[in-house]
Every structure is written in C-alpha cells, then in structure tokens.
Amino acid sequence: MIDIHSHLLPGIDDGPRSWDESIELCRRVAAEGVTLSVATPHLIDGVYNNTRRRVDGLVRELNDRLGDARIALEVAIGAEVDFSSQLIQTLVDELPRIANGKAVLMEMPVAVIPPRIADSLFNVRARGLVPVLAHPERNELLQERPSLAIDWLQAGAALQLDAESLLGLWGRRAKACAETLLSAGHYHAMASDAHSAERRPPRLRDALARAVALVGEDAGKLLDEGPRALIAGRIPDLGLHAVERTGTDPRQVGRSPFVRRITGRWFGR
C-alpha cells in the first residue's frame, strides 16, 4: 500500500508530539500493510510553516530512526497545503510535493469552498503539477451538492478519500458523500490521514474492506495504482464504480435515503 496523506512528523503540527510517538505511529502504519507513507504535515502560513526544506530534514531523520527500529516503512516528503498559502499561490520551490513528484496535496476546508477554486486548480496544473484535494467528502457544501466535485475534476484536480470518512468517523453525512463519490468513480486515492497511534490511528484495512464492498476488488487500486500515478504526475482512471448485486440498483449500494435522492438527480437516472 501507498499512503499519500499522513501526519507522521513530530512537533510540527497536530500530529505526534515526540519522536517516540512518531515511531509508534509509523509502526501502526506499517502493520496496516503500508510500505510507502507520505508525511504531509499541515502547511498554513504563520501557523505551521512547514516548507519543503523543513519537512525534508525531518523526513530524513525519521527514515534513519525507522531503520534503527527495524520498521519496514519508507517515509517520503509532502505537506497538506492550505489553499490560501502563499506557497500554493506562487508555487515556489519551497512548496512540498507528494514524494517529491508531480502532485501537491491541498487541504479542502470543511465549512466553505475556497474562492475561485477553479482558478487555483488551473494555476497548479499550468505549472505542471497535479492538485490533489484532500478529503473533499468532509466539505459541508459538497455534502449538500456532490455534483460540485465534477467541476473540480474538470478543472484538473484529483480527489483523495480519507479512510476515516468511509468508516463514518467524520459523521453520517461525510460517510454518505464518500460513498457517493466512490461509487461514481471520482476518487483517485485513499489515505489514512493518521495523526497518532491512539487518537487517530491508520484504519486503511477496514476502509479498504468497506471500499471493496462498494466497488469490488479493484478498490485496492486506491492504495497502489492511483497513488503511483499521482506521484508520477498523472491522474488515473481507476475504473471504479458501484458493484452490481442481484436485485440491487448498483447506484444505491451502501447509501442512505438522503444520498439516493441526491444521486437520483445527479446522474439523471
């Protein structure tokens, strides 16, 4: 598995507070079956100033410590970048990219949609990078209108699903939205968004089982083929859609009546 969104580095955001906590979290990540995890601390100007140079030094040290602890996990550089950060606006070299590749993880807010979001996404694409929207299913406006995701996809974005959302840990509405977007084939990767070994541990195995129930065995692509493509600067078509079951409308698998009403309008069926 490749996990493109995790908070593994100590003392620089709301993730682990110490190296001991960081190592224990990495141990849990490896136990989930992850072999490559991208450390994506929050990057918020004036709050978490996690530039590429700062993150890179900590990632190097973490990999050394993991080697000493004999934990079979490789950690790569990244950041969860606030939409309003000057680094995302100017795309300077200090902007951390996912595994030093061609994608940048951008944090989707919960209560609002960033102004001129299409322009921001186009700006990132124009510089040869792939904007990856972190946990869009947690956005309250998208929960009301899932069709908004189509506009973001058409603007050149990729979508990353949080495992916790699919398991209902961010509430019924986030779970329903996640199921809707997943069943429509709109996600390109799933990630743990893990913050600690105890408080917010990685739950990828459980989330993958849920994803398989919705879209079939190809759900594993969300943790392998999809992340690999994003790192390489490509947005993959994973071919994921709701699986058909006897006597069941495949568009309705795992969905609440609220989501069924939305998808009935959204897909025009």
C-alpha positions in Angstrom: 0.0 0.0 0.0 1.0 3.6 -0.6 -0.5 6.2 1.8 -0.2 9.7 0.4 -1.7 11.6 3.4 -0.4 11.1 6.9 0.9 13.2 9.8 4.0 11.3 11.0 6.5 14.0 11.8 6.8 15.1 15.5 6.2 18.6 16.9 5.3 20.5 13.7 1.5 20.2 13.5 -1.3 18.4 15.3 0.3 15.0 14.8 2.8 13.2 17.0 4.4 15.4 19.8 7.7 13.4 20.1 9.9 11.0 18.2 8.6 8.1 20.4 5.0 8.9 19.4 6.1 9.3 15.7 7.9 5.9 15.7 4.9 4.2 17.3 2.5 5.7 14.7 4.8 4.5 11.9 4.8 1.0 13.4 1.0 1.1 13.2 1.1 2.4 9.7 3.4 -0.4 8.6 1.2 -3.0 10.3 -1.7 -1.9 8.1 0.4 -3.1 5.1 1.8 0.3 4.0 5.3 0.3 2.5 5.5 3.9 1.5 3.9 6.7 3.5 4.0 10.3 2.6 4.4 12.6 5.6 2.0 15.5 5.0 2.1 17.9 7.9 -0.2 20.9 7.7 1.2 23.9 5.8 -0.6 27.0 7.0 1.2 30.4 6.7 2.0 31.8 10.1 0.7 28.7 11.9 2.5 25.7 10.5 5.4 27.0 8.4 6.3 23.6 7.1 8.3 24.4 4.0 10.0 21.8 1.8 13.4 22.4 3.5 12.0 21.9 7.0 9.9 18.8 6.2 12.8 17.2 4.2 15.2 17.3 7.2 12.6 15.7 9.5 11.8 13.0 6.9 15.4 12.1 6.6 15.8 11.7 10.3 12.6 9.7 10.6 13.7 7.3 8.0 17.0 6.8 9.9 15.1 6.1 13.1 12.8 3.7 11.4 15.8 1.8 10.1 17.3 1.6 13.6 13.9 0.3 14.9 13.7 -2.2 12.0 10.3 -0.9 10.9 9.7 -1.7 7.2 8.3 1.6 6.2 9.7 4.3 3.8 8.6 7.8 4.5 8.5 10.5 1.8 8.2 14.2 1.8 4.9 16.1 1.4 2.5 18.5 3.0 -1.2 19.2 3.4 -1.2 22.7 2.0 -3.8 25.3 2.9 -5.5 26.8 -0.1 -4.6 30.4 1.0 -0.9 29.7 1.5 1.5 31.9 -0.5 3.4 28.8 -1.4 0.5 27.4 -3.3 -0.3 30.8 -4.9 3.3 31.3 -6.2 4.3 27.6 -6.5 7.9 28.4 -5.3 10.4 25.6 -4.8 9.8 25.5 -1.1 6.3 24.0 -1.7 6.5 20.4 -0.6 5.1 18.0 -3.2 3.9 14.4 -2.7 7.1 12.2 -2.6 9.0 15.0 -4.5 6.8 14.1 -7.5 4.3 16.0 -9.6 1.4 16.2 -7.2 0.6 18.6 -4.4 -1.9 17.8 -1.6 -4.3 20.7 -1.0 -6.5 20.7 2.1 -10.2 21.0 1.3 -11.8 23.1 4.0 -14.8 21.8 5.9 -17.3 24.8 6.0 -16.5 26.7 2.8 -15.4 26.2 -0.7 -12.2 28.3 -1.4 -13.0 31.3 -3.6 -12.0 31.0 -7.2 -11.2 27.3 -6.6 -11.1 26.6 -10.4 -8.5 29.3 -10.9 -6.4 27.9 -8.1 -6.5 24.4 -9.6 -5.8 25.7 -13.1 -2.8 27.6 -11.7 -1.3 24.5 -10.2 -1.9 22.5 -13.4 -0.4 25.2 -15.5 2.9 24.8 -13.6 3.0 21.1 -14.5 1.7 19.8 -11.1 -1.4 17.8 -10.2 -3.6 19.3 -7.4 -4.9 16.6 -5.1 -7.9 17.7 -3.0 -7.7 16.1 0.5 -10.9 14.6 2.0 -13.4 16.6 -0.1 -16.2 14.5 1.3 -15.8 16.3 4.6 -16.8 19.6 3.0 -20.3 20.6 4.1 -21.3 22.2 0.8 -20.2 19.2 -1.2 -22.3 17.0 1.1 -25.3 19.1 0.0 -24.3 19.1 -3.7 -22.0 16.2 -4.6 -22.2 17.3 -8.3 -19.8 20.2 -7.4 -17.0 17.6 -7.5 -17.4 17.3 -11.2 -16.4 20.9 -11.6 -13.2 20.3 -9.6 -12.4 17.2 -11.7 -12.9 19.1 -14.9 -10.6 21.9 -13.6 -7.8 19.2 -13.4 -8.0 18.1 -9.7 -7.6 14.6 -8.3 -9.6 13.6 -5.2 -8.3 11.8 -2.2 -10.6 9.9 0.1 -10.0 9.7 3.9 -10.3 6.2 5.3 -12.0 7.6 8.4 -14.7 9.2 6.3 -15.7 6.0 4.7 -15.9 4.3 8.1 -18.2 7.0 9.4 -15.8 8.6 11.9 -16.5 12.1 10.5 -20.3 11.6 10.7 -23.1 10.3 8.6 -23.1 13.0 6.0 -19.4 12.7 5.3 -19.7 8.9 5.0 -22.7 9.2 2.6 -20.8 11.7 0.5 -17.7 9.5 0.4 -19.8 6.5 -0.7 -21.5 8.6 -3.4 -18.2 9.9 -4.9 -16.5 6.4 -4.6 -19.4 4.7 -6.3 -19.3 7.2 -9.1 -15.6 6.5 -9.7 -14.4 10.0 -8.7 -11.7 9.2 -6.3 -8.1 8.6 -7.3 -6.5 7.6 -4.0 -7.5 6.7 -0.4 -5.3 7.6 2.5 -5.2 7.2 6.3 -4.8 10.9 7.4 -3.4 9.3 10.5 -2.3 11.6 13.3 -1.4 9.3 16.2 -1.2 5.7 17.2 -4.1 6.0 19.6 -6.2 9.1 18.9 -6.3 8.9 15.1 -4.6 5.7 14.1 -4.4 4.4 10.5 -7.5 2.4 9.5 -6.7 1.5 6.0 -7.5 -2.2 6.2 -11.0 -1.6 7.5 -11.7 1.2 5.0 -10.4 -1.0 2.1 -12.8 -3.7 3.1 -15.7 -1.2 3.0 -14.5 0.1 -0.4 -14.4 -3.4 -1.8 -18.0 -3.9 -0.6 -18.9 -0.8 -2.6 -16.9 -1.1 -5.8 -15.3 -4.5 -5.8 -11.8 -5.8 -5.6 -10.4 -3.1 -7.8 -10.8 -0.8 -4.8 -7.2 -1.8 -4.0 -6.1 0.5 -6.8 -6.9 3.4 -4.5 -3.8 2.4 -2.4 -1.5 1.3 -5.2 -2.1 2.2 -8.8 -3.8 5.6 -8.0 -1.1 6.9 -5.7 1.7 5.8 -8.0 0.1 7.6 -10.9 -0.4 10.8 -8.9 3.3 10.8 -7.8 4.2 10.4 -11.5 2.1 13.4 -12.4 -0.8 11.5 -14.0 -4.5 11.4 -13.0 -5.5 7.8 -13.4 -8.8 6.4 -14.5 -9.2 3.5 -12.0 -12.5 2.3 -13.4 -14.2 2.2 -10.0 -18.0 2.1 -9.8 -20.6 0.6 -7.6 -20.7 -3.1 -8.0 -24.0 -4.7 -9.2 -25.7 -7.0 -6.9 -28.7 -9.2 -7.6 -31.9 -7.2 -7.1 -30.0 -4.1 -6.1 -29.5 -0.9 -8.1 -25.7 -0.6 -8.2 -26.0 3.2 -7.7 -27.7 2.7 -4.3 -25.3 0.2 -2.7 -24.5 1.4 0.9 -26.3 4.7 0.6 -28.7 6.4 2.8 -32.1 7.6 1.5 -30.6 11.2 1.6 -27.8 10.2 -0.8 -30.2 8.2 -3.0 -32.2 11.4 -3.5 -29.0 13.3 -4.4 -27.7 10.7 -6.8 -31.0 10.3 -8.5 -30.8 13.9 -9.6 -27.0 13.9 -10.1 -26.8 11.0 -12.5 -30.1 11.8 -14.1 -31.4 8.3 -13.8 
